[in-house]
Amino acid sequence: MKKIEHYYGADLNWVENFAEQFGGKIDGNFIIVPEEFQTGTRYFFDCGDGIIAYYLNVKYNKNLNLIQKNTNSDFIGFYYNLTDGEATLSGHNFMKNVGRWQYNLSVIDGSLESNYFVKSGSSTYALCIFIKKNSIKEFAEKNNIILPDVRKIIDPTKNTVVRFDRISSESYHLLNDLRKLPVGGPIFNLNLVGTVHMLISNYLKKISRNRVIIQTVNQTDLNNIIAIQMFLIENIEEHFPSISVIAGKANMSESKFKNLFKKITGCTPNTFFMENKLLLAKELLEKKQLSISQVSDKLNFTNNSYFASKFKEHFEMSPKTFVKQL
């Protein structure tokens, strides 16, 4: 496995160093990486207003471990990751699957270190957006997005920005449309800037509708919360464990656990558990090996009616309609 220690930022100071770690080079706005590591495209572009876009569409020919240790913490990274294959994001004592069918949006403060593992044979289509923290307020105001306590949100002494999420359907289509264009040149750059602005706007609108928890997060607490997410996923077919049980596993009080869990995932533990249970139900129905009632029983829903109501609430159609569409 090849280890690459690098850093990102909301300027272009990281680009040369990143290419050097691969034994590659810069050609215009392209990062050229030797084919022993990957085939495909890496492209960067300064979108102005303290925003950098980093576009990847590559296939890996070697196992890679990208260790991100930023030299500057004045930015936030939005990582839209549609990897097909095996990719994980990890820290001191956690490892989390990421990619098209897993968590495909990570919003991570520049102050936090991370390890990204990707397996040979995996294909990654991703758009990384690095935005200076002091640009977020201006961006929100320019786009008429009301963010309560925006000064506290971007103040590193009061708050660490971190979120693991699934992208919206609208964001997925924006990324997919961008992927169809030849990379490089004025037309691509114009579409890239437009996509970046739309993605940031969509995300800020989403969090503006929810209560944003202002709280700093240390690496240990982050690792513990992500470990609980993994625990819930591993036990997704069972009933939801009590808050007291999972808070104890995270070595936190119940109130601290609930606050940090919502900050990092954007939802409560119960909602996180149910949403992932429903995603698994959808996958099981897509395989056409189990009936609706069998899926309901397998995932320990109280009864078929409750399963149908939760499924319709989440996917805007009943399980029966979904199966007919298949």
N, C-alpha and C positions, 0 to 999 in steps of 0.2 A: 504494500500500500504506500502510495506517495503522500507525504505530509507537506502541506503548504501553509506557512504561517503568514498572515497578511492583515491588512486593515482596509476599511472603507471610510468614506466621508462625503459631506455635501459640497465638496470641491473636487478637483481632478488630481490632487496630490497623490492619491493612492494608486493611480493607474499604472505608472511606470514600475513601481515596486511590485505590484501584482503580477505584471507580465514577467518580470525578472525571476520571480519565484518559480515560474514554470519553465524558465529558460526560453521564454518567448520574446515578443517584440511588439511595438506599437506601429500600426500602419494607418495613418489618418485617425479615424475614430474607432478602428478595429483593434482588438487585442488578439494577436496571432499566437496561438498555443500549439506546440509541437503535436503532430498526429499520434505520437505514442500515448498521449494522454486523452485526446478527444478529436473528434471531427465536428465541424459546424462553426457557428458564429458567436462571437462575443463583441458587443458594440456598446459604446458609452457616448453620452451626449449631455452637454450642459444646457438645461432647459431654462436657465435664467432664474432670477428671484430666489436664489439659494436652493435650487433643486437640481439634482443630477439623476439621470436615467441610465440604468445598466441593463442591457438586453442580452439574453442568452438563448440560443437554440442549438444545443449540442448533444452529441452522443459520446459517452465515456468509453474509452478503450482500456482504462486501468482504474482500479479502486483508488479513490482519493479521499483524503481527510483534510478539509479546509478549516484551519484554526483562525478564527477572527479575533484579533486583539487590537481594538481601535486605539489610535494615538490621540484622538480628539473625541470628546463626548458631547459636542454641541449639536448633534443631529439625531434624527430618528430614521430608521430603515424600514421601509415597507417591502416585504419579500413575497411577491406573487409567484408561487412555485407550482407548475403543472408537470412535475416529473412523472414519467411512466417508468417504473422499475423500483429499485430499492434505494431510498434516501432517508437519512435520519438527522435530526438536530439534537445535539446533546450538550450536557454540561458536566459538572463535577460528579453527580451521581444520578443522572437521568439520561434517557435516550428516547426520542420521540419521532415516530414515523411522520414524514412530511411528503407532499407531492399531490398529484392531481386528485387522488381518491382519499387522501388523508387530510391533515391540516394544510391547506394550500395558501394561507395568508398568515404571515408572521409579522407583527409590528414590534420592533425591538429597539430599545433605547441604545444609543451609541456607547453608553457606559458599561454595557453588559458584554461579556465574552461569550463566544459560542463555538461549538465544533460541528461541522457539517460533514457527514459521511455519505458518499455516493458510490454505488457498486458498479463495476465494469459491466457494460451492456445496457445500462440505464440511459434513457433519453430525457433531457431536461429542456423544457421551454419555460422561461422565467423572465419576469420583469422586476428589477429591484429599483426602488425609488429612495433616494437619500435626500432628506429635506432638513434644513437648519431649523432648530427649535424656534428661534426668533422669527422665522418666516411663516410659521403656522398661524400666528395671530393675524398677520397681514393677509394671508391666503383666505382665512375664514371671513374676514371683514370684506374682502374684495368679492367673495362669492355669496355674501349675505347669509353666512352660516353662524348661528348664535351658539357659541361655546361658553357656557357658564364657567367661571373661574379659569379662563384660558391662561392667565398669567401663572396660576399655580400649576396648571397642567404641564407647562413647559419649563417650570422652575426646578432644576435638578436637586435643590435642597429640600423640596417638598414632595416631588413626585418622580417616579421612574415609569416611563411609558413602556408597557409590554403587553402583548395580546396575541393569543393563538386562535385563529378563526377559520371559517370557511368563506370563500368569496361568494358574492351574490351572483345571480344569473346574469345581471346586467354587466358586471365586471368581467365575467367569463367571456361574454360576447365581445366586449371591447378588446380583450386580449386576443381572442381568436381572429378578429378582423385585422388587428395589427400583424399577426403572424402571416397573413396571406400576402403581405407586401414585400417586395424586394428590399433588402436591408441596405441603408445608406442613401445619401442624396437628399435634396430639398423636400421631395414629396414624402419620403419616409420620415424625415426629421419633423416635418409639420404634423404628421399623424401621430408620431411618438409623443410630441409635446402635448397634443390634444388628449391622447389616451392617459398620459400621466396626470394631467389636470383633472380629468373626469374621475379617475380612480381615487385621487386624494379627496376630491369633493364628495364622492359617494361615501367614502369611509368617514369623513368628518361629519357628514349629515347623519350617518348611522349612530355615531357615538353622541351626537348632540341630542338625540332623542332619548338617550339613557342617562342615568345618573353616573357621572364619571367619578370614580373613587380617587381621591388625591392622597397618595401614600407612596413613600419610597419602598422599594423592594430590594432586599439583598439577595445574593446568589443562592444562599442556602434556602431561604423561603421560596424562591422561584423554583428551585429543584424539587422541593417537597410538594408544592402544588402540582407540578407536572407529573411527579410520581403518583399522586392521587388520581390524576386524570388517567394515567396508564392503568392503575388498579381498577377504576370504574370500567374502562374499556375491556379489560381482561375478564371482568365479571358481568358483562353487559347482558347476558342471558338470564341473570338472576334478578331478584327484587332489589330495589335501591337500599343500600345499607344506611343506617342512621347517620345524621350529621356528627353526632358525638363519636361514633366509631371512626369515621374518616378524618375528623379533626384530630383525634388521638394519634392516628397513623402519621399525620403531618406534624406532630409535636406542636400543635397550636391550640389556643383557646377557640371555642366555637365561633365567637364573634370575629376574631382575627382571621380565622380560616375562611369564613363566608365572605368577608370583605376582600381578601386577597384572591380568592377563587374567582370572584366576579370581575375583579380588576384584570386578571390575567386571561380569562376565557371570554369575558363579556356577558356571562350568564351565571345563574345560580347552579350549585352542584346538581340539584334535581333536574333542572332544565337541560344541563349538559348531558346527563345520563339518559333522559328521555329522547333527546334529539338524536343521540348516537344509537339508541335502541331502534328508533324508527328508521334511521339510515340502513341499519343492518336488516331490518324487516324488508325494506325496499329491495335490497340486494338479493335476499332470499327469494322474494317473489319473482325477481328478474330471471333467476336461474330455473324457474318453473319445475322444481323438484318437490316442492311442498305446497299444499293447499293453503288458503288464507287461514283456516282454523288451525292447521298444523304450525304455521308460522307464529300465530298468536300463542299457542301452547308452548312452543319452543322458547319463546322470549318471555314467558311468564306474565303475560298480560292477565288482568283479572278475569276478563271474558272477551268474547269476540266483538261484542258491541263496543266495549271500551277501546279495544285495539282499533276498530274501524273509525271511531270518533277522533282519536289522537292522530291517526294516519291522515285523515281528511283535514284536520286542523293544520297539520304541518305541510302537507303536499298539495292541498287544495283539491283533492279528489279522493274518493273512497278507494280502499284496496281492490274492490270488485271492478271499478272503472279502470284503475291502473292495470290490472291483469288483462282486461279486455283490450286495452291499448297495446299491450305487448303482443 
